[in-house]
Amino acid sequence: MKGFVSFVSSGPGDPELLTLKAVDRLKAADAVLFDDLSSGPILAHARDGA
């Protein structure tokens, strides 16, 4: 897919509560913007360099 933005919420911060689609979008993202509430295990789903 090209040219779109996905907003993915990490909810209460538990990486086991992410939806499958959220994990897929993080894995496919060219860039990931996040705040300090996003934990390492959630960001671990993102590609290196995203």
C-alpha positions in Angstrom: 0.0 0.0 0.0 1.2 3.5 -0.7 0.4 7.0 0.4 -1.6 6.6 3.6 -1.4 7.2 7.3 -2.5 4.7 10.0 -3.2 5.8 13.5 -2.4 2.9 15.9 -3.3 3.2 19.6 -1.3 1.2 22.1 -4.3 1.3 24.5 -3.2 0.8 28.1 0.4 0.0 26.9 0.2 -3.8 27.0 1.7 -5.1 23.7 -0.4 -8.3 24.0 -3.5 -6.2 23.5 -2.5 -4.8 20.1 -4.7 -5.9 17.3 -3.2 -8.0 14.5 -3.8 -5.2 12.1 -1.9 -2.8 14.3 1.1 -5.1 14.4 0.9 -5.5 10.6 0.9 -1.7 10.2 3.8 -1.2 12.5 5.8 -3.9 10.7 5.1 -2.3 7.3 5.5 1.4 8.3 8.2 3.5 6.7 8.1 5.9 9.7 6.6 5.6 13.2 5.8 8.6 15.4 5.3 7.9 19.0 5.3 9.5 22.5 6.9 8.5 25.7 4.0 6.3 26.7 4.7 3.8 24.0 6.8 1.0 25.4 9.8 -0.8 24.0 7.8 -4.0 23.4 5.3 -2.2 21.3 7.9 -0.4 19.3 9.7 -3.7 18.8 7.1 -4.5 16.2 8.3 -1.6 14.0 10.9 -2.2 11.3 14.5 -1.2 11.9 14.9 2.4 10.7 11.2 3.3 10.7 
